[in-house]
Amino acid sequence: MIGLIGKKLGMTQVFDETGRLIPVTVVQVVPNVVVGKKTSDKDGYDAIVVGVYEKKKSRVTKPYGGQFAEGIAATRLLREMRDFEKDVAVGDKLDVALLEGIRYVDVTATSKGKGFQGVVKRWGFGGGRSTHGSKFHREPGSTGQSTYPHRTFKNVKLPGRMGRERVTVQNLKVVRVDAEKGVVLVRGALPGPRNCDVLVRKAIKK
């Protein structure tokens, strides 16, 4: 697997060679530092650990700082990437050029939190008619039984907290990789608000 940690800057639009307008999301990739490696002999699987955003020394506890090799600054964000396809060593820095030649990517991020929502917004219920006299508009309707057992079963679609979940959008097309500016343009929308951290990795289904 090939992947990088980036930051979602927002959306814009570009033109392709034929003049078609393409909506894209701009992902900024700061250098990802390889802070550790895991091997199948010692850990049971092969993986690398990358980190971004250097952390203040005064905020690094001894247990947290103990996972970083000597000479490598502690980072705020850490991600493990199993079966990394490139041969890297601890201390190497990975930039956006790593995504050159990759056509499709999977992007993982934490979606926007929407708070407590009703069934119409949360689950797409149709609701009742809006005309005068109707007393059923956006309510969920019946949730249980009229006879035994007098309870609501699990996994019934009801109002509740919506959003702020780990979401992966697969098979997004890479429109452009700008190594000079350190950004990658991905077609379509990505989960999460602006300036959120995203994991961009090579698509597993393409």
C-alpha atoms as a printed R data frame, in Angstrom:
    type eleno elety resid chain resno       x       y       z
1   ATOM     1    CA   MET     A     1   0.000   0.000   0.000
2   ATOM     2    CA   ILE     A     2   1.154   3.511  -0.810
3   ATOM     3    CA   GLY     A     3  -0.322   6.352   1.201
4   ATOM     4    CA   LEU     A     4   0.284   9.801   2.658
5   ATOM     5    CA   ILE     A     5  -1.229  12.007   5.337
6   ATOM     6    CA   GLY     A     6  -2.516  15.304   3.980
7   ATOM     7    CA   LYS     A     7  -4.746  18.245   4.795
8   ATOM     8    CA   LYS     A     8  -7.965  19.059   2.960
9   ATOM     9    CA   LEU     A     9  -7.773  22.705   1.890
10  ATOM    10    CA   GLY     A    10 -11.091  22.978   0.047
11  ATOM    11    CA   MET     A    11 -12.587  22.642  -3.422
12  ATOM    12    CA   THR     A    12 -11.924  24.349  -6.736
13  ATOM    13    CA   GLN     A    13 -12.273  23.545 -10.420
14  ATOM    14    CA   VAL     A    14  -9.829  22.881 -13.263
15  ATOM    15    CA   PHE     A    15 -10.068  22.236 -16.985
16  ATOM    16    CA   ASP     A    16  -8.801  19.071 -18.643
17  ATOM    17    CA   GLU     A    17  -7.175  18.751 -22.076
18  ATOM    18    CA   THR     A    18 -10.541  18.736 -23.860
19  ATOM    19    CA   GLY     A    19 -11.819  21.829 -22.045
20  ATOM    20    CA   ARG     A    20 -14.210  20.050 -19.683
21  ATOM    21    CA   LEU     A    21 -14.712  21.575 -16.244
22  ATOM    22    CA   ILE     A    22 -13.750  19.197 -13.396
23  ATOM    23    CA   PRO     A    23 -14.597  19.867  -9.727
24  ATOM    24    CA   VAL     A    24 -11.634  18.882  -7.549
25  ATOM    25    CA   THR     A    25 -10.624  18.874  -3.903
26  ATOM    26    CA   VAL     A    26  -7.179  20.259  -3.066
27  ATOM    27    CA   VAL     A    27  -5.185  18.137  -0.606
28  ATOM    28    CA   GLN     A    28  -1.952  19.591   0.739
29  ATOM    29    CA   VAL     A    29   0.686  17.022   1.611
30  ATOM    30    CA   VAL     A    30   3.352  18.097   4.076
31  ATOM    31    CA   PRO     A    31   6.449  15.847   4.295
32  ATOM    32    CA   ASN     A    32   5.529  12.589   6.026
33  ATOM    33    CA   VAL     A    33   8.369  11.388   8.266
34  ATOM    34    CA   VAL     A    34   8.929   7.655   8.674
35  ATOM    35    CA   VAL     A    35   9.182   7.372  12.460
36  ATOM    36    CA   GLY     A    36   9.138   3.583  12.780
37  ATOM    37    CA   LYS     A    37   8.953   0.220  11.070
38  ATOM    38    CA   LYS     A    38   7.242  -3.003  12.082
39  ATOM    39    CA   THR     A    39   8.389  -6.396  10.857
40  ATOM    40    CA   SER     A    40   6.674  -9.752  10.640
41  ATOM    41    CA   ASP     A    41   9.408 -11.357  12.771
42  ATOM    42    CA   LYS     A    42   8.903  -9.025  15.716
43  ATOM    43    CA   ASP     A    43   5.356  -7.686  15.347
44  ATOM    44    CA   GLY     A    44   3.650 -10.294  13.169
45  ATOM    45    CA   TYR     A    45   3.141  -8.002  10.182
46  ATOM    46    CA   ASP     A    46   5.072  -5.576   7.985
47  ATOM    47    CA   ALA     A    47   4.237  -1.886   8.220
48  ATOM    48    CA   ILE     A    48   5.715   1.577   8.494
49  ATOM    49    CA   VAL     A    49   4.664   4.343  10.878
50  ATOM    50    CA   VAL     A    50   4.568   7.870   9.457
51  ATOM    51    CA   GLY     A    51   4.044  11.093  11.343
52  ATOM    52    CA   VAL     A    52   3.315  14.729  10.521
53  ATOM    53    CA   TYR     A    53   3.215  18.041  12.394
54  ATOM    54    CA   GLU     A    54   6.087  18.255  14.866
55  ATOM    55    CA   LYS     A    55   5.003  18.427  18.491
56  ATOM    56    CA   LYS     A    56   6.360  20.805  21.130
57  ATOM    57    CA   LYS     A    57   8.905  19.131  23.379
58  ATOM    58    CA   SER     A    58   7.124  20.453  26.471
59  ATOM    59    CA   ARG     A    59   3.962  18.588  25.424
60  ATOM    60    CA   VAL     A    60   5.631  15.228  24.738
61  ATOM    61    CA   THR     A    61   5.292  12.731  27.576
62  ATOM    62    CA   LYS     A    62   7.904  10.040  28.118
63  ATOM    63    CA   PRO     A    63   5.629   7.153  27.076
64  ATOM    64    CA   TYR     A    64   4.612   8.983  23.890
65  ATOM    65    CA   GLY     A    65   8.151  10.067  23.040
66  ATOM    66    CA   GLY     A    66   9.492   6.570  23.613
67  ATOM    67    CA   GLN     A    67   8.097   5.315  20.302
68  ATOM    68    CA   PHE     A    68  10.280   7.704  18.307
69  ATOM    69    CA   ALA     A    69  13.838   6.788  17.341
70  ATOM    70    CA   GLU     A    70  16.735   8.901  18.525
71  ATOM    71    CA   GLY     A    71  17.144  12.036  16.443
72  ATOM    72    CA   ILE     A    72  13.534  12.053  15.217
73  ATOM    73    CA   ALA     A    73  11.208  14.701  16.632
74  ATOM    74    CA   ALA     A    74   7.869  13.593  18.057
75  ATOM    75    CA   THR     A    75   4.906  14.286  15.792
76  ATOM    76    CA   ARG     A    76   1.301  15.071  16.642
77  ATOM    77    CA   LEU     A    77  -0.302  12.692  14.135
78  ATOM    78    CA   LEU     A    78   0.738   9.080  13.541
79  ATOM    79    CA   ARG     A    79  -0.546   6.561  11.012
80  ATOM    80    CA   GLU     A    80   0.407   2.962  10.320
81  ATOM    81    CA   MET     A    81   0.571   1.732   6.732
82  ATOM    82    CA   ARG     A    82   0.767  -1.997   6.222
83  ATOM    83    CA   ASP     A    83   2.670  -3.651   3.383
84  ATOM    84    CA   PHE     A    84   4.185  -0.401   2.130
85  ATOM    85    CA   GLU     A    85   5.245  -0.922  -1.479
86  ATOM    86    CA   LYS     A    86   8.295   1.370  -1.361
87  ATOM    87    CA   ASP     A    87  11.530   0.538   0.434
88  ATOM    88    CA   VAL     A    88  12.009   3.260   3.052
89  ATOM    89    CA   ALA     A    89  14.092   3.692   6.181
90  ATOM    90    CA   VAL     A    90  13.369   5.341   9.510
91  ATOM    91    CA   GLY     A    91  13.957   9.080   9.156
92  ATOM    92    CA   ASP     A    92  13.021   9.304   5.464
93  ATOM    93    CA   LYS     A    93  10.612  12.032   4.376
94  ATOM    94    CA   LEU     A    94   7.808  11.173   1.936
95  ATOM    95    CA   ASP     A    95   6.305  13.951  -0.180
96  ATOM    96    CA   VAL     A    96   3.534  14.246  -2.748
97  ATOM    97    CA   ALA     A    97   5.821  12.937  -5.502
98  ATOM    98    CA   LEU     A    98   5.074   9.482  -4.069
99  ATOM    99    CA   LEU     A    99   1.638   9.682  -5.721
100 ATOM   100    CA   GLU     A   100   3.034  10.293  -9.218
101 ATOM   101    CA   GLY     A   101   1.653   7.723 -11.640
102 ATOM   102    CA   ILE     A   102  -1.255   6.687  -9.389
103 ATOM   103    CA   ARG     A   103  -4.601   7.225 -11.119
104 ATOM   104    CA   TYR     A   104  -7.101   6.335  -8.382
105 ATOM   105    CA   VAL     A   105  -6.960   6.782  -4.620
106 ATOM   106    CA   ASP     A   106  -9.009   5.994  -1.514
107 ATOM   107    CA   VAL     A   107  -9.405   8.878   0.933
108 ATOM   108    CA   THR     A   108 -10.163   8.382   4.642
109 ATOM   109    CA   ALA     A   109 -11.189  11.177   7.016
110 ATOM   110    CA   THR     A   110 -13.562  12.041   9.849
111 ATOM   111    CA   SER     A   111 -16.826  13.356   8.448
112 ATOM   112    CA   LYS     A   112 -18.484  16.590   9.545
113 ATOM   113    CA   GLY     A   113 -20.442  16.359  12.776
114 ATOM   114    CA   LYS     A   114 -24.106  17.310  12.391
115 ATOM   115    CA   GLY     A   115 -25.319  16.823  15.957
116 ATOM   116    CA   PHE     A   116 -28.666  15.314  16.875
117 ATOM   117    CA   GLN     A   117 -30.811  14.932  13.747
118 ATOM   118    CA   GLY     A   118 -34.216  13.546  12.893
119 ATOM   119    CA   VAL     A   119 -35.031  10.624  10.640
120 ATOM   120    CA   VAL     A   120 -35.614  12.738   7.513
121 ATOM   121    CA   LYS     A   121 -32.084  14.130   7.460
122 ATOM   122    CA   ARG     A   122 -30.353  11.175   9.106
123 ATOM   123    CA   TRP     A   123 -31.939   8.312   7.189
124 ATOM   124    CA   GLY     A   124 -33.700   9.967   4.246
125 ATOM   125    CA   PHE     A   125 -37.277   9.244   5.364
126 ATOM   126    CA   GLY     A   126 -39.919  10.717   3.089
127 ATOM   127    CA   GLY     A   127 -42.162  12.020   5.858
128 ATOM   128    CA   GLY     A   128 -45.817  12.878   5.501
129 ATOM   129    CA   ARG     A   129 -47.632  15.395   3.324
130 ATOM   130    CA   SER     A   130 -47.074  19.076   4.010
131 ATOM   131    CA   THR     A   131 -50.591  20.267   3.291
132 ATOM   132    CA   HIS     A   132 -52.988  21.739   5.860
133 ATOM   133    CA   GLY     A   133 -54.731  19.233   8.061
134 ATOM   134    CA   SER     A   134 -52.006  16.599   8.024
135 ATOM   135    CA   LYS     A   135 -50.567  15.848  11.441
136 ATOM   136    CA   PHE     A   136 -47.707  13.725  10.123
137 ATOM   137    CA   HIS     A   137 -44.787  15.686   8.658
138 ATOM   138    CA   ARG     A   138 -41.261  14.722   9.752
139 ATOM   139    CA   GLU     A   139 -41.954  12.246  12.550
140 ATOM   140    CA   PRO     A   140 -40.449   8.734  12.480
141 ATOM   141    CA   GLY     A   141 -43.822   7.015  12.844
142 ATOM   142    CA   SER     A   142 -44.379   3.723  14.648
143 ATOM   143    CA   THR     A   143 -41.270   2.277  16.318
144 ATOM   144    CA   GLY     A   144 -42.591  -0.784  18.135
145 ATOM   145    CA   GLN     A   145 -45.408  -3.305  18.407
146 ATOM   146    CA   SER     A   146 -49.011  -2.873  19.463
147 ATOM   147    CA   THR     A   147 -48.893  -6.242  21.247
148 ATOM   148    CA   TYR     A   148 -46.202  -8.384  22.888
149 ATOM   149    CA   PRO     A   149 -43.271  -7.701  23.021
150 ATOM   150    CA   HIS     A   150 -43.841  -4.069  24.033
151 ATOM   151    CA   ARG     A   151 -40.424  -2.758  23.056
152 ATOM   152    CA   THR     A   152 -38.408  -1.316  20.190
153 ATOM   153    CA   PHE     A   153 -36.025  -3.720  18.496
154 ATOM   154    CA   LYS     A   154 -32.352  -2.933  18.006
155 ATOM   155    CA   ASN     A   155 -31.073  -1.273  14.807
156 ATOM   156    CA   VAL     A   156 -34.340   0.548  14.127
157 ATOM   157    CA   LYS     A   157 -33.737   3.789  12.215
158 ATOM   158    CA   LEU     A   158 -34.468   6.524  14.730
159 ATOM   159    CA   PRO     A   159 -33.313  10.098  15.446
160 ATOM   160    CA   GLY     A   160 -29.847  10.379  16.947
161 ATOM   161    CA   ARG     A   161 -26.324  11.712  16.622
162 ATOM   162    CA   MET     A   162 -25.220  12.073  13.016
163 ATOM   163    CA   GLY     A   163 -21.790  12.525  11.475
164 ATOM   164    CA   ARG     A   164 -18.271  12.693  12.920
165 ATOM   165    CA   GLU     A   165 -17.463   9.154  11.839
166 ATOM   166    CA   ARG     A   166 -14.533   7.596  10.046
167 ATOM   167    CA   VAL     A   167 -15.476   7.611   6.358
168 ATOM   168    CA   THR     A   168 -13.569   6.184   3.389
169 ATOM   169    CA   VAL     A   169 -14.439   7.262  -0.153
170 ATOM   170    CA   GLN     A   170 -13.027   4.829  -2.699
171 ATOM   171    CA   ASN     A   171 -11.871   5.058  -6.304
172 ATOM   172    CA   LEU     A   172 -11.442   8.824  -6.580
173 ATOM   173    CA   LYS     A   173  -9.566   9.933  -9.683
174 ATOM   174    CA   VAL     A   174  -6.314  11.869  -9.300
175 ATOM   175    CA   VAL     A   175  -6.544  14.826 -11.653
176 ATOM   176    CA   ARG     A   176  -3.154  16.413 -10.992
177 ATOM   177    CA   VAL     A   177  -0.122  16.067  -8.722
178 ATOM   178    CA   ASP     A   178   1.832  19.295  -8.205
179 ATOM   179    CA   ALA     A   179   5.110  18.401  -6.527
180 ATOM   180    CA   GLU     A   180   6.290  22.025  -6.537
181 ATOM   181    CA   LYS     A   181   3.318  23.259  -4.485
182 ATOM   182    CA   GLY     A   182   2.976  20.007  -2.566
183 ATOM   183    CA   VAL     A   183  -0.682  19.443  -3.455
184 ATOM   184    CA   VAL     A   184  -2.725  16.756  -5.146
185 ATOM   185    CA   LEU     A   185  -6.034  17.464  -6.895
186 ATOM   186    CA   VAL     A   186  -8.622  14.731  -6.435
187 ATOM   187    CA   ARG     A   187 -11.832  14.683  -8.447
188 ATOM   188    CA   GLY     A   188 -15.005  15.103  -6.414
189 ATOM   189    CA   ALA     A   189 -15.738  15.813  -2.766
190 ATOM   190    CA   LEU     A   190 -13.890  14.373   0.218
191 ATOM   191    CA   PRO     A   191 -15.252  13.727   3.719
192 ATOM   192    CA   GLY     A   192 -14.567  16.170   6.525
193 ATOM   193    CA   PRO     A   193 -14.439  19.968   6.918
194 ATOM   194    CA   ARG     A   194 -11.746  22.282   5.594
195 ATOM   195    CA   ASN     A   195  -8.279  21.901   7.112
196 ATOM   196    CA   CYS     A   196  -9.045  18.397   8.397
197 ATOM   197    CA   ASP     A   197  -6.468  15.610   8.207
198 ATOM   198    CA   VAL     A   198  -7.025  13.017   5.489
199 ATOM   199    CA   LEU     A   199  -5.306   9.766   4.556
200 ATOM   200    CA   VAL     A   200  -4.743   9.446   0.814
201 ATOM   201    CA   ARG     A   201  -3.733   5.959  -0.323
202 ATOM   202    CA   LYS     A   202  -3.604   3.981  -3.524
203 ATOM   203    CA   ALA     A   203  -7.004   2.510  -4.417
204 ATOM   204    CA   ILE     A   204  -7.277  -1.155  -3.424
205 ATOM   205    CA   LYS     A   205 -10.029  -1.940  -5.944
206 ATOM   206    CA   LYS     A   206  -8.384  -0.464  -9.028
